[in-house]
Amino acid sequence: MDDPCTTSHVLNTPWEEFVVGLYEHTRSNLADMSPLPMPLLANTPLAATQRAIGEFVAGRPVLLADGEGAARLVLPVEGLTPERLAALAACADEPIDLFVSGTRAAALGARSIGAGVVRLAPSSRCEQVLALAGAVDLQVIVDAGDRVAAAAIELAKLARLLPAALAVRWHAGGSAAPTGAVSGVTASEVLAFRAGLASSLRLVSSARVPLHDAGDSSFEVFRDALGQFWTAVVIGDVDRTRPVPVRLHSACLTGDALGSRRCDCGDQLRMAIAMIAARGGGVLLYLDQEGCGIGLANKMRAYALQDRGVDTIDANTTLGFERDERRYDIAARMLRLLGIGEVALLTNNPTKMAGLREAGVLIAERIALVAPVNESNRDYLRAKQQRAGHLIGSAQPDSEVPDA
């Protein structure tokens, strides 16, 4: 593995010698080239955060500054190995800190401190760090974190990783300074990044895609600055002079594609398409928000906790996420780009309605979307109704989820 503290390496094979020689040759040729135009290289706050997210996805450290001269070398906990932990410790003049989210800090026994910091003992092992980042029944001292801690957690969430990071203080020119190339970004840039994602959305392709339950329809595919795809399924003839039937559907691989019985997502998807078609036309927004925005891998971690008796709400917060990590500004921008200003929203979720309204979309009507209940999803639906306020059962908020 690459050592973040040094770039020195003994070349042991002819292949390594060839690669290094090719690199030096390419670097020499690049040095002789005319500089590229600045618009191609501008290191905007958006670009700096994009690079930092990419480094986290690859399991590499990032230099995260608070804007006042202090900085920390931060490393995502997901993918941590004993070798990486030892390499990070070699960069430190003091014990390593573990940054956790406010919800994870609460699961560890702290209350109302926002992002938290756990001071790791010098003898901490890899498995102990992983347990602190994502296990259930642990009680440790958690101190209040700062903006750098909050930004490190946000980086991990943007990368769809477990929301936890290791950190060491970095002093320019000090013995702990890494000599290799490390991406740098400020806490302010990271914390502002998500709010700018909606404005980066661009329509990149479209095509006619007839659907089994809808007949005439087309897919309008958008891409954001992270490279994520967001799809508008335009069904039938959309009459923009009246409230347009719209469904915001968060992607669910397990339910939509594979027929999982742990949720009602697949049933809701097919019901929504049929209901929109029956009303003459409308739009289904298929949103890249697997697991209420935590990603597929973290959703499986939440499922594992549910199998141990934790409900769907507490499973997310135990892992360090909010109850629901979704935002609706991207959905609102998709609707605006499609020329839709007022909608009849197919949903049981009041939070979704509030988020869409906050993003500037007029909601003229809520249309209930009542999916079948089975033995495997009954507790999940009850938790959504009783703890998240979902209007499940009928259009009325006091309807009970029936037994399967």
C-alpha positions as CSV (number, residue, x, y, z in Angstrom):
1,M,0.0,0.0,0.0
2,D,1.0,3.6,-0.4
3,D,2.5,5.2,2.7
4,P,1.0,8.7,3.1
5,C,4.1,9.8,5.0
6,T,6.7,9.2,2.3
7,T,7.2,8.8,-1.4
8,S,10.4,6.8,-1.3
9,H,10.3,3.3,-2.6
10,V,12.8,0.7,-3.6
11,L,12.3,-0.5,-7.2
12,N,12.2,-4.3,-7.0
13,T,11.1,-5.4,-10.4
14,P,11.8,-4.4,-14.1
15,W,8.1,-3.6,-14.4
16,E,8.3,-1.0,-11.6
17,E,11.4,0.5,-13.2
18,F,9.6,0.7,-16.5
19,V,6.5,2.4,-15.0
20,V,8.7,5.0,-13.1
21,G,10.7,5.6,-16.3
22,L,7.5,6.2,-18.3
23,Y,6.2,8.5,-15.6
24,E,9.4,10.6,-15.6
25,H,9.4,10.8,-19.4
26,T,5.8,11.9,-19.4
27,R,6.4,14.5,-16.7
28,S,9.3,15.9,-18.7
29,N,7.2,16.2,-21.8
30,L,4.4,17.9,-19.9
31,A,6.8,20.4,-18.5
32,D,7.7,21.5,-22.1
33,M,4.0,22.0,-23.1
34,S,2.2,25.3,-23.0
35,P,0.1,25.8,-19.9
36,L,-3.6,24.7,-20.3
37,P,-6.2,27.5,-20.2
38,M,-7.2,28.3,-16.7
39,P,-10.9,27.3,-17.2
40,L,-9.7,23.7,-17.6
41,L,-7.7,23.8,-14.4
42,A,-9.5,26.2,-12.1
43,N,-9.5,24.7,-8.6
44,T,-12.9,25.9,-7.6
45,P,-14.3,25.0,-4.1
46,L,-16.5,22.5,-6.0
47,A,-13.5,20.9,-7.7
48,A,-11.5,20.7,-4.4
49,T,-14.3,18.9,-2.7
50,Q,-14.9,16.6,-5.7
51,R,-11.2,15.6,-5.5
52,A,-11.4,15.0,-1.7
53,I,-14.5,12.8,-2.2
54,G,-12.6,10.8,-4.7
55,E,-9.7,10.3,-2.4
56,F,-12.1,9.1,0.4
57,V,-13.7,6.7,-2.0
58,A,-10.3,5.3,-2.8
59,G,-9.4,5.1,1.0
60,R,-6.7,7.7,0.8
61,P,-6.2,10.6,3.3
62,V,-7.2,14.2,2.7
63,L,-5.7,17.4,4.3
64,L,-8.7,19.2,5.8
65,A,-8.2,22.8,7.0
66,D,-10.4,24.9,9.2
67,G,-9.6,28.1,7.3
68,E,-7.7,29.6,10.2
69,G,-4.3,27.9,9.7
70,A,-5.0,24.6,11.4
71,A,-5.3,21.4,9.5
72,R,-5.7,17.7,10.0
73,L,-4.9,14.7,7.9
74,V,-8.1,12.7,7.8
75,L,-8.7,9.1,6.7
76,P,-12.0,7.3,6.2
77,V,-12.6,4.5,8.7
78,E,-14.3,2.3,6.0
79,G,-11.7,0.1,4.5
80,L,-9.4,0.6,7.4
81,T,-6.6,-2.0,7.7
82,P,-4.0,-2.5,10.4
83,E,-1.4,-1.3,7.9
84,R,-3.3,1.9,7.2
85,L,-3.8,2.5,10.9
86,A,-0.1,2.1,11.5
87,A,0.8,4.3,8.6
88,L,-1.5,7.1,9.9
89,A,0.0,6.7,13.4
90,A,3.4,7.1,12.0
91,C,2.3,10.6,10.7
92,A,1.2,11.7,14.2
93,D,3.1,13.3,17.1
94,E,0.1,12.6,19.3
95,P,-2.8,10.1,19.6
96,I,-5.2,9.7,16.7
97,D,-8.7,11.1,16.9
98,L,-11.8,9.3,15.7
99,F,-14.4,11.7,14.3
100,V,-18.0,10.5,14.5
101,S,-21.3,12.1,13.7
102,G,-23.7,13.5,16.3
103,T,-26.1,10.6,16.0
104,R,-23.2,8.1,16.4
105,A,-21.9,10.1,19.4
106,A,-25.4,9.7,20.9
107,A,-25.2,6.0,20.3
108,L,-21.9,6.0,22.2
109,G,-23.4,7.8,25.2
110,A,-23.0,11.5,24.4
111,R,-25.9,13.9,24.0
112,S,-26.4,17.0,21.8
113,I,-22.8,17.7,20.9
114,G,-23.0,17.6,17.1
115,A,-20.0,15.9,15.5
116,G,-17.9,14.1,18.1
117,V,-14.3,13.2,18.8
118,V,-13.2,10.0,20.4
119,R,-9.5,10.1,21.6
120,L,-8.0,6.8,20.7
121,A,-5.4,5.1,22.9
122,P,-2.0,4.6,21.2
123,S,-2.6,0.9,21.5
124,S,-5.9,0.9,19.6
125,R,-6.3,-1.9,17.1
126,C,-8.1,-1.8,13.8
127,E,-11.0,-3.9,15.0
128,Q,-11.5,-1.6,18.0
129,V,-11.7,1.5,15.7
130,L,-14.2,-0.2,13.4
131,A,-16.4,-1.2,16.4
132,L,-16.4,2.4,17.7
133,A,-17.4,3.6,14.2
134,G,-20.3,1.3,13.7
135,A,-21.1,-1.2,16.5
136,V,-24.1,-0.9,18.8
137,D,-23.4,-1.3,22.6
138,L,-20.3,0.7,23.4
139,Q,-19.9,3.5,26.0
140,V,-16.8,5.8,25.6
141,I,-16.0,9.4,26.3
142,V,-16.9,11.5,23.3
143,D,-15.9,15.2,23.2
144,A,-17.5,17.9,21.1
145,G,-16.0,18.2,17.6
146,D,-15.3,21.3,15.5
147,R,-16.0,22.2,11.9
148,V,-13.2,20.0,10.7
149,A,-14.8,17.0,12.4
150,A,-18.2,17.9,10.9
151,A,-16.6,18.3,7.4
152,A,-14.8,15.0,7.7
153,I,-18.1,13.3,8.5
154,E,-19.7,15.1,5.5
155,L,-17.0,13.9,3.2
156,A,-17.6,10.3,4.3
157,K,-21.3,10.7,3.7
158,L,-20.8,12.3,0.3
159,A,-18.6,9.3,-0.6
160,R,-21.4,6.9,0.7
161,L,-19.0,5.5,3.3
162,L,-19.6,4.8,7.0
163,P,-19.7,8.3,8.6
164,A,-16.5,8.2,10.6
165,A,-12.9,9.3,10.0
166,L,-9.6,9.1,11.7
167,A,-7.6,12.3,12.1
168,V,-4.1,13.6,13.1
169,R,-3.0,17.1,13.5
170,W,-0.8,18.4,10.7
171,H,1.8,21.1,11.1
172,A,3.4,22.5,8.0
173,G,7.1,21.6,8.0
174,G,6.7,19.5,11.1
175,S,7.9,16.0,11.6
176,A,4.4,14.6,11.0
177,A,4.0,16.3,7.6
178,P,3.4,13.9,4.8
179,T,5.7,14.5,1.8
180,G,3.6,12.8,-0.8
181,A,0.8,14.5,-2.8
182,V,-2.3,14.9,-0.6
183,S,-5.5,16.6,-1.8
184,G,-6.5,19.5,0.4
185,V,-9.8,21.2,1.0
186,T,-11.3,23.5,3.6
187,A,-14.1,22.6,6.0
188,S,-16.2,25.4,4.6
189,E,-15.9,24.1,1.1
190,V,-17.0,20.6,2.1
191,L,-19.9,21.8,4.2
192,A,-21.2,24.0,1.4
193,F,-20.8,21.4,-1.3
194,R,-24.1,19.6,-1.0
195,A,-26.1,22.8,-1.4
196,G,-24.4,23.5,-4.7
197,L,-25.1,20.0,-6.2
198,A,-28.6,20.9,-7.5
199,S,-27.3,23.8,-9.6
200,S,-24.8,21.5,-11.2
201,L,-27.5,19.2,-12.6
202,R,-27.5,18.9,-16.4
203,L,-29.7,16.9,-18.8
204,V,-27.3,14.5,-20.6
205,S,-29.5,12.1,-22.5
206,S,-33.1,11.1,-23.3
207,A,-35.0,8.4,-25.2
208,R,-38.4,6.8,-25.6
209,V,-38.8,3.8,-23.3
210,P,-42.3,2.2,-23.3
211,L,-43.1,0.7,-19.9
212,H,-45.3,-2.3,-19.2
213,D,-47.8,-0.4,-17.0
214,A,-47.6,3.0,-18.8
215,G,-47.2,2.5,-22.6
216,D,-45.8,5.7,-24.0
217,S,-43.0,7.1,-21.8
218,S,-39.5,8.5,-22.1
219,F,-36.5,8.7,-19.8
220,E,-34.7,12.1,-19.3
221,V,-31.4,11.4,-17.6
222,F,-29.6,14.1,-15.6
223,R,-26.1,14.1,-14.1
224,D,-24.7,16.1,-11.2
225,A,-21.2,17.2,-10.3
226,L,-20.5,14.0,-8.5
227,G,-21.3,11.9,-11.6
228,Q,-24.5,10.6,-10.0
229,F,-27.5,10.0,-12.4
230,W,-31.0,11.2,-11.7
231,T,-33.8,10.0,-14.0
232,A,-37.1,11.6,-14.9
233,V,-39.6,9.1,-16.3
234,V,-42.1,11.1,-18.3
235,I,-45.3,9.2,-18.7
236,G,-48.0,9.9,-21.3
237,D,-49.1,13.4,-22.2
238,V,-48.0,15.9,-19.4
239,D,-50.5,18.8,-19.1
240,R,-48.4,21.6,-17.5
241,T,-51.5,23.9,-17.3
242,R,-52.7,21.9,-14.2
243,P,-51.0,20.2,-11.3
244,V,-48.9,17.4,-12.8
245,P,-49.0,13.9,-11.1
246,V,-45.5,13.4,-9.8
247,R,-43.9,10.6,-7.8
248,L,-40.4,11.1,-6.1
249,H,-39.1,7.6,-5.9
250,S,-35.8,6.9,-4.1
251,A,-33.8,4.1,-5.9
252,C,-34.1,0.7,-4.2
253,L,-32.1,-2.0,-5.8
254,T,-33.4,-4.7,-3.4
255,G,-37.1,-3.8,-3.8
256,D,-37.3,-2.3,-7.3
257,A,-35.2,-4.8,-9.2
258,L,-35.1,-7.9,-7.0
259,G,-38.5,-8.0,-5.3
260,S,-37.3,-7.7,-1.7
261,R,-40.1,-8.1,0.8
262,R,-38.3,-6.1,3.5
263,C,-39.8,-2.8,2.1
264,D,-42.7,-1.6,0.0
265,C,-40.5,0.2,-2.6
266,G,-41.0,-2.1,-5.5
267,D,-44.8,-2.2,-5.0
268,Q,-44.9,1.6,-4.7
269,L,-42.8,2.0,-7.9
270,R,-45.1,-0.1,-10.0
271,M,-48.2,1.3,-8.4
272,A,-47.0,4.9,-9.0
273,I,-46.3,4.3,-12.7
274,A,-49.8,2.7,-13.2
275,M,-51.5,5.5,-11.3
276,I,-49.7,8.3,-13.2
277,A,-50.6,6.6,-16.5
278,A,-54.3,6.2,-15.4
279,R,-54.4,10.0,-14.8
280,G,-53.3,10.6,-18.4
281,G,-49.7,11.4,-17.7
282,G,-47.1,12.8,-15.3
283,V,-43.6,12.3,-14.1
284,L,-41.8,9.8,-11.9
285,L,-38.5,11.0,-10.6
286,Y,-36.1,8.1,-10.0
287,L,-33.7,9.5,-7.5
288,D,-30.2,8.2,-6.6
289,Q,-31.0,8.0,-2.9
290,E,-30.7,4.3,-2.0
291,G,-31.5,3.6,1.6
292,C,-32.9,7.1,2.3
293,G,-29.6,8.6,1.0
294,I,-27.1,6.4,2.8
295,G,-26.2,4.1,-0.1
296,L,-26.5,0.4,-0.7
297,A,-23.6,-0.8,1.5
298,N,-24.8,1.2,4.5
299,K,-28.3,0.1,3.9
300,M,-27.1,-3.5,4.2
301,R,-25.4,-2.5,7.5
302,A,-28.7,-1.1,8.7
303,Y,-30.5,-4.3,7.7
304,A,-28.0,-6.3,9.7
305,L,-28.9,-4.1,12.8
306,Q,-32.6,-4.6,12.1
307,D,-32.0,-8.3,12.2
308,R,-30.7,-7.8,15.7
309,G,-33.9,-6.1,16.8
310,V,-33.1,-2.4,16.0
311,D,-35.9,-0.7,14.0
312,T,-35.4,1.1,10.7
313,I,-35.1,4.5,12.3
314,D,-32.6,3.6,15.0
315,A,-30.6,1.5,12.6
316,N,-29.6,4.6,10.6
317,T,-28.8,6.7,13.6
318,T,-26.8,3.9,15.3
319,L,-24.6,3.9,12.2
320,G,-24.1,7.6,12.5
321,F,-26.6,8.9,9.9
322,E,-29.7,11.1,10.3
323,R,-33.1,9.4,10.3
324,D,-33.4,10.4,6.7
325,E,-30.4,11.7,4.7
326,R,-32.4,12.8,1.7
327,R,-32.6,16.3,0.2
328,Y,-35.1,17.4,-2.3
329,D,-33.5,20.4,-4.0
330,I,-32.2,18.1,-6.9
331,A,-35.8,16.8,-7.4
332,A,-37.1,20.4,-7.5
333,R,-34.5,21.4,-10.0
334,M,-35.4,18.4,-12.2
335,L,-39.0,19.5,-12.2
336,R,-38.0,23.1,-13.1
337,L,-35.9,21.9,-16.0
338,L,-38.9,19.9,-17.2
339,G,-41.1,23.0,-17.0
340,I,-43.2,21.8,-14.1
341,G,-44.1,24.2,-11.3
342,E,-47.1,22.7,-9.6
343,V,-47.6,19.0,-8.7
344,A,-50.1,16.5,-7.4
345,L,-47.6,14.4,-5.3
346,L,-47.9,10.7,-4.9
347,T,-46.5,10.1,-1.4
348,N,-47.3,9.0,2.2
349,N,-44.3,11.0,3.5
350,P,-45.0,14.4,5.0
351,T,-41.2,15.1,5.2
352,K,-40.9,14.6,1.5
353,M,-43.8,17.1,1.0
354,A,-42.1,19.7,3.3
355,G,-38.8,19.3,1.6
356,L,-40.2,19.7,-1.9
357,R,-42.1,22.8,-0.8
358,E,-39.0,24.2,0.9
359,A,-37.2,23.8,-2.5
360,G,-39.9,25.9,-4.2
361,V,-42.3,23.4,-5.6
362,L,-46.1,24.0,-5.3
363,I,-48.0,21.0,-4.1
364,A,-51.7,21.2,-4.9
365,E,-52.6,17.7,-3.8
366,R,-51.3,14.7,-2.0
367,I,-52.2,11.3,-3.5
368,A,-51.9,8.3,-1.1
369,L,-49.9,5.4,-2.3
370,V,-50.9,2.3,-0.3
371,A,-48.8,-0.8,-1.0
372,P,-49.5,-4.3,0.3
373,V,-48.3,-5.3,3.8
374,N,-46.5,-8.6,4.3
375,E,-44.9,-10.4,7.2
376,S,-41.4,-9.2,6.3
377,N,-42.2,-5.5,6.0
378,R,-44.9,-5.0,8.6
379,D,-42.6,-3.8,11.4
380,Y,-40.7,-1.6,8.9
381,L,-44.0,0.1,7.8
382,R,-45.2,0.5,11.4
383,A,-41.9,2.2,12.3
384,K,-42.3,4.6,9.4
385,Q,-45.8,5.4,10.4
386,Q,-45.3,5.7,14.2
387,R,-41.9,7.2,14.3
388,A,-41.5,9.0,11.0
389,G,-45.1,10.2,10.6
390,H,-45.8,8.4,7.3
391,L,-49.5,8.5,6.3
392,I,-49.7,4.7,5.7
393,G,-52.9,2.8,5.5
394,S,-55.0,5.4,3.8
395,A,-55.1,9.1,3.2
396,Q,-55.7,9.7,6.9
397,P,-52.8,10.1,9.4
398,D,-54.4,7.9,12.1
399,S,-54.9,4.8,10.0
400,E,-53.0,1.8,11.4
401,V,-50.7,-0.5,9.4
402,P,-52.7,-3.8,9.2
403,D,-51.3,-7.2,10.1
404,A,-50.0,-9.1,7.1
